[in-house]
């Protein structure tokens, strides 16, 4: 039993998938927070309109 636990503790096959899951959760949390912040002040449409206007003026 002790040998099985030692072998299991050294197994790193699932580590990268766990890291990707945590990273994905962080990205989703940031996007939700950003969406909440922007919807309360100016909204996404106004932000994108401002970006498009600045890009068109630069061209």
N, CA, C and O atoms as a Tinker XYZ file with bonds, in Angstrom:
   236  protein
     1  N      0.826000   -1.188000    0.000000    73     2
     2  CA     0.000000    0.000000    0.000000    64     1     3
     3  C      0.873000    1.255000    0.000000    63     2     4     5
     4  O      0.569000    2.222000   -0.699000    81     3
     5  N      1.938000    1.243000    0.770000    73     3     6
     6  CA     2.842000    2.394000    0.838000    64     5     7
     7  C      3.505000    2.640000   -0.522000    63     6     8     9
     8  O      3.693000    3.789000   -0.923000    81     7
     9  N      3.853000    1.580000   -1.216000    73     7    10
    10  CA     4.470000    1.709000   -2.538000    64     9    11
    11  C      3.483000    2.342000   -3.533000    63    10    12    13
    12  O      3.874000    3.168000   -4.357000    81    11
    13  N      2.214000    1.953000   -3.453000    73    11    14
    14  CA     1.187000    2.524000   -4.331000    64    13    15
    15  C      1.040000    4.027000   -4.085000    63    14    16    17
    16  O      0.922000    4.795000   -5.039000    81    15
    17  N      1.044000    4.451000   -2.837000    73    15    18
    18  CA     0.903000    5.876000   -2.511000    64    17    19
    19  C      2.121000    6.657000   -2.998000    63    18    20    21
    20  O      1.979000    7.773000   -3.496000    81    19
    21  N      3.304000    6.087000   -2.861000    73    19    22
    22  CA     4.511000    6.753000   -3.352000    64    21    23
    23  C      4.478000    6.896000   -4.869000    63    22    24    25
    24  O      4.849000    7.941000   -5.405000    81    23
    25  N      4.044000    5.872000   -5.547000    73    23    26
    26  CA     3.937000    5.926000   -7.003000    64    25    27
    27  C      2.892000    6.954000   -7.431000    63    26    28    29
    28  O      3.098000    7.697000   -8.390000    81    27
    29  N      1.785000    6.989000   -6.719000    73    27    30
    30  CA     0.720000    7.934000   -7.035000    64    29    31
    31  C      1.159000    9.371000   -6.792000    63    30    32    33
    32  O      0.777000   10.270000   -7.541000    81    31
    33  N      1.951000    9.596000   -5.762000    73    31    34
    34  CA     2.403000   10.962000   -5.457000    64    33    35
    35  C      3.389000   11.479000   -6.497000    63    34    36    37
    36  O      3.525000   12.693000   -6.649000    81    35
    37  N      4.076000   10.606000   -7.213000    73    35    38
    38  CA     5.034000   11.019000   -8.239000    64    37    39
    39  C      4.416000   11.123000   -9.625000    63    38    40    41
    40  O      5.071000   11.593000  -10.556000    81    39
    41  N      3.185000   10.700000   -9.780000    73    39    42
    42  CA     2.514000   10.715000  -11.078000    64    41    43
    43  C      2.074000   12.148000  -11.392000    63    42    44    45
    44  O      1.330000   12.752000  -10.619000    81    43
    45  N      2.527000   12.688000  -12.517000    73    43    46
    46  CA     2.226000   14.069000  -12.888000    64    45    47
    47  C      1.395000   14.160000  -14.162000    63    46    48    49
    48  O      1.376000   15.213000  -14.800000    81    47
    49  N      0.720000   13.109000  -14.544000    73    47    50
    50  CA    -0.030000   13.125000  -15.803000    64    49    51
    51  C     -1.221000   14.069000  -15.776000    63    50    52    53
    52  O     -1.544000   14.655000  -16.809000    81    51
    53  N     -1.879000   14.239000  -14.652000    73    51    54
    54  CA    -3.071000   15.086000  -14.600000    64    53    55
    55  C     -2.807000   16.509000  -14.183000    63    54    56    57
    56  O     -3.733000   17.315000  -14.092000    81    55
    57  N     -1.542000   16.833000  -13.925000    73    55    58
    58  CA    -1.213000   18.162000  -13.420000    64    57    59
    59  C     -1.489000   19.241000  -14.456000    63    58    60    61
    60  O     -2.055000   20.279000  -14.113000    81    59
    61  N     -1.116000   19.032000  -15.688000    73    59    62
    62  CA    -1.300000   20.078000  -16.693000    64    61    63
    63  C     -2.776000   20.348000  -16.960000    63    62    64    65
    64  O     -3.157000   21.499000  -17.172000    81    63
    65  N     -3.602000   19.333000  -16.954000    73    63    66
    66  CA    -5.024000   19.573000  -17.171000    64    65    67
    67  C     -5.633000   20.349000  -16.003000    63    66    68    69
    68  O     -6.528000   21.170000  -16.204000    81    67
    69  N     -5.158000   20.096000  -14.800000    73    67    70
    70  CA    -5.626000   20.857000  -13.642000    64    69    71
    71  C     -5.188000   22.307000  -13.752000    63    70    72    73
    72  O     -5.956000   23.212000  -13.429000    81    71
    73  N     -3.976000   22.535000  -14.198000    73    71    74
    74  CA    -3.498000   23.905000  -14.375000    64    73    75
    75  C     -4.329000   24.640000  -15.422000    63    74    76    77
    76  O     -4.670000   25.807000  -15.227000    81    75
    77  N     -4.656000   23.985000  -16.516000    73    75    78
    78  CA    -5.483000   24.613000  -17.537000    64    77    79
    79  C     -6.881000   24.921000  -17.004000    63    78    80    81
    80  O     -7.451000   25.959000  -17.341000    81    79
    81  N     -7.432000   24.050000  -16.191000    73    79    82
    82  CA    -8.752000   24.290000  -15.610000    64    81    83
    83  C     -8.735000   25.501000  -14.680000    63    82    84    85
    84  O     -9.656000   26.317000  -14.704000    81    83
    85  N     -7.696000   25.617000  -13.867000    73    83    86
    86  CA    -7.578000   26.762000  -12.964000    64    85    87
    87  C     -7.385000   28.047000  -13.767000    63    86    88    89
    88  O     -8.009000   29.064000  -13.463000    81    87
    89  N     -6.539000   28.012000  -14.773000    73    87    90
    90  CA    -6.318000   29.180000  -15.613000    64    89    91
    91  C     -7.596000   29.600000  -16.328000    63    90    92    93
    92  O     -7.895000   30.791000  -16.420000    81    91
    93  N     -8.345000   28.637000  -16.831000    73    91    94
    94  CA    -9.620000   28.942000  -17.477000    64    93    95
    95  C    -10.598000   29.587000  -16.504000    63    94    96    97
    96  O    -11.312000   30.521000  -16.871000    81    95
    97  N    -10.638000   29.101000  -15.279000    73    95    98
    98  CA   -11.516000   29.695000  -14.268000    64    97    99
    99  C    -11.134000   31.122000  -13.945000    63    98   100   101
   100  O    -12.002000   31.973000  -13.751000    81    99
   101  N     -9.843000   31.390000  -13.886000    73    99   102
   102  CA    -9.382000   32.756000  -13.622000    64   101   103
   103  C     -9.770000   33.687000  -14.770000    63   102   104   105
   104  O    -10.215000   34.811000  -14.536000    81   103
   105  N     -9.604000   33.227000  -15.997000    73   103   106
   106  CA    -9.954000   34.042000  -17.156000    64   105   107
   107  C    -11.441000   34.349000  -17.173000    63   106   108   109
   108  O    -11.836000   35.480000  -17.452000    81   107
   109  N    -12.265000   33.362000  -16.879000    73   107   110
   110  CA   -13.714000   33.580000  -16.840000    64   109   111
   111  C    -14.077000   34.581000  -15.750000    63   110   112   113
   112  O    -14.920000   35.453000  -15.962000    81   111
   113  N    -13.446000   34.462000  -14.585000    73   111   114
   114  CA   -13.735000   35.391000  -13.489000    64   113   115
   115  C    -13.356000   36.828000  -13.862000    63   114   116   117
   116  O    -14.080000   37.769000  -13.536000    81   115
   117  N    -12.218000   36.991000  -14.549000    73   115   118
   118  CA   -11.799000   38.325000  -14.977000    64   117   119
   119  C    -12.770000   38.897000  -16.005000    63   118   120   121
   120  O    -13.119000   40.076000  -15.942000    81   119
   121  N    -13.203000   38.075000  -16.944000    73   119   122
   122  CA   -14.150000   38.549000  -17.959000    64   121   123
   123  C    -15.479000   38.942000  -17.339000    63   122   124   125
   124  O    -16.074000   39.942000  -17.742000    81   123
   125  N    -15.954000   38.178000  -16.371000    73   123   126
   126  CA   -17.216000   38.518000  -15.697000    64   125   127
   127  C    -17.064000   39.824000  -14.929000    63   126   128   129
   128  O    -17.951000   40.677000  -14.967000    81   127
   129  N    -15.941000   39.982000  -14.231000    73   127   130
   130  CA   -15.717000   41.223000  -13.484000    64   129   131
   131  C    -15.616000   42.421000  -14.423000    63   130   132   133
   132  O    -16.160000   43.486000  -14.135000    81   131
   133  N    -14.923000   42.248000  -15.541000    73   131   134
   134  CA   -14.798000   43.325000  -16.512000    64   133   135
   135  C    -16.152000   43.675000  -17.126000    63   134   136   137
   136  O    -16.477000   44.850000  -17.301000    81   135
   137  N    -16.933000   42.657000  -17.448000    73   135   138
   138  CA   -18.263000   42.905000  -18.001000    64   137   139
   139  C    -19.177000   43.609000  -17.018000    63   138   140   141
   140  O    -19.947000   44.491000  -17.401000    81   139
   141  N    -19.097000   43.227000  -15.757000    73   139   142
   142  CA   -19.908000   43.886000  -14.735000    64   141   143
   143  C    -19.490000   45.334000  -14.570000    63   142   144   145
   144  O    -20.334000   46.222000  -14.448000    81   143
   145  N    -18.188000   45.572000  -14.566000    73   143   146
   146  CA   -17.680000   46.933000  -14.414000    64   145   147
   147  C    -18.091000   47.810000  -15.592000    63   146   148   149
   148  O    -18.564000   48.930000  -15.403000    81   147
   149  N    -17.909000   47.300000  -16.802000    73   147   150
   150  CA   -18.217000   48.104000  -17.982000    64   149   151
   151  C    -19.713000   48.295000  -18.191000    63   150   152   153
   152  O    -20.130000   49.333000  -18.705000    81   151
   153  N    -20.520000   47.329000  -17.810000    73   151   154
   154  CA   -21.959000   47.487000  -18.009000    64   153   155
   155  C    -22.528000   48.515000  -17.043000    63   154   156   157
   156  O    -23.556000   49.126000  -17.336000    81   155
   157  N    -21.891000   48.718000  -15.912000    73   155   158
   158  CA   -22.366000   49.702000  -14.949000    64   157   159
   159  C    -21.988000   51.117000  -15.325000    63   158   160   161
   160  O    -22.685000   52.056000  -14.942000    81   159
   161  N    -20.895000   51.301000  -16.070000    73   159   162
   162  CA   -20.433000   52.655000  -16.375000    64   161   163
   163  C    -20.791000   53.079000  -17.793000    63   162   164   165
   164  O    -21.582000   54.004000  -17.980000    81   163
   165  N    -20.225000   52.419000  -18.785000    73   163   166
   166  CA   -20.450000   52.862000  -20.160000    64   165   167
   167  C    -21.041000   51.773000  -21.042000    63   166   168   169
   168  O    -21.697000   52.084000  -22.036000    81   167
   169  N    -20.837000   50.556000  -20.721000    73   167   170
   170  CA   -21.342000   49.457000  -21.536000    64   169   171
   171  C    -20.349000   49.042000  -22.603000    63   170   172   173
   172  O    -19.493000   49.825000  -23.016000    81   171
   173  N    -20.473000   47.813000  -23.037000    73   171   174
   174  CA   -19.562000   47.274000  -24.048000    64   173   175
   175  C    -19.706000   47.993000  -25.382000    63   174   176   177
   176  O    -18.712000   48.249000  -26.062000    81   175
   177  N    -20.928000   48.316000  -25.755000    73   175   178
   178  CA   -21.147000   48.931000  -27.055000    64   177   179
   179  C    -20.433000   50.272000  -27.160000    63   178   180   181
   180  O    -19.837000   50.575000  -28.193000    81   179
   181  N    -20.485000   51.070000  -26.116000    73   179   182
   182  CA   -19.818000   52.371000  -26.133000    64   181   183
   183  C    -18.306000   52.215000  -26.194000    63   182   184   185
   184  O    -17.630000   52.977000  -26.884000    81   183
   185  N    -17.774000   51.234000  -25.478000    73   183   186
   186  CA   -16.322000   51.010000  -25.486000    64   185   187
   187  C    -15.861000   50.587000  -26.874000    63   186   188   189
   188  O    -14.867000   51.110000  -27.379000    81   187
   189  N    -16.567000   49.645000  -27.499000    73   187   190
   190  CA   -16.180000   49.194000  -28.828000    64   189   191
   191  C    -16.378000   50.289000  -29.868000    63   190   192   193
   192  O    -15.586000   50.396000  -30.805000    81   191
   193  N    -17.403000   51.092000  -29.723000    73   191   194
   194  CA   -17.625000   52.207000  -30.646000    64   193   195
   195  C    -16.482000   53.210000  -30.546000    63   194   196   197
   196  O    -16.017000   53.731000  -31.560000    81   195
   197  N    -16.033000   53.478000  -29.332000    73   195   198
   198  CA   -14.916000   54.392000  -29.131000    64   197   199
   199  C    -13.638000   53.838000  -29.758000    63   198   200   201
   200  O    -12.878000   54.579000  -30.381000    81   199
   201  N    -13.400000   52.530000  -29.594000    73   199   202
   202  CA   -12.225000   51.900000  -30.196000    64   201   203
   203  C    -12.276000   51.955000  -31.724000    63   202   204   205
   204  O    -11.272000   52.247000  -32.373000    81   203
   205  N    -13.440000   51.675000  -32.289000    73   203   206
   206  CA   -13.576000   51.711000  -33.744000    64   205   207
   207  C    -13.400000   53.125000  -34.283000    63   206   208   209
   208  O    -12.795000   53.313000  -35.339000    81   207
   209  N    -13.915000   54.108000  -33.581000    73   207   210
   210  CA   -13.760000   55.500000  -34.008000    64   209   211
   211  C    -12.290000   55.899000  -33.958000    63   210   212   213
   212  O    -11.799000   56.562000  -34.871000    81   211
   213  N    -11.591000   55.506000  -32.911000    73   211   214
   214  CA   -10.169000   55.835000  -32.819000    64   213   215
   215  C     -9.375000   55.133000  -33.917000    63   214   216   217
   216  O     -8.447000   55.719000  -34.473000    81   215
   217  N     -9.722000   53.892000  -34.236000    73   215   218
   218  CA    -9.024000   53.168000  -35.298000    64   217   219
   219  C     -9.285000   53.798000  -36.657000    63   218   220   221
   220  O     -8.368000   53.912000  -37.471000    81   219
   221  N    -10.519000   54.207000  -36.913000    73   219   222
   222  CA   -10.847000   54.847000  -38.186000    64   221   223
   223  C    -10.145000   56.202000  -38.315000    63   222   224   225
   224  O     -9.688000   56.564000  -39.400000    81   223
   225  N    -10.061000   56.944000  -37.221000    73   223   226
   226  CA    -9.369000   58.236000  -37.267000    64   225   227
   227  C     -7.869000   58.063000  -37.492000    63   226   228   229
   228  O     -7.233000   58.907000  -38.124000    81   227
   229  N     -7.311000   56.985000  -36.982000    73   227   230
   230  CA    -5.888000   56.723000  -37.157000    64   229   231
   231  C     -5.558000   56.332000  -38.596000    63   230   232   233
   232  O     -4.470000   56.618000  -39.095000    81   231
   233  N     -6.504000   55.682000  -39.248000    73   231   234
   234  CA    -6.272000   55.248000  -40.636000    64   233   235
   235  C     -6.393000   56.424000  -41.545000    63   234   236
   236  O     -6.235000   56.286000  -42.758000    81   235
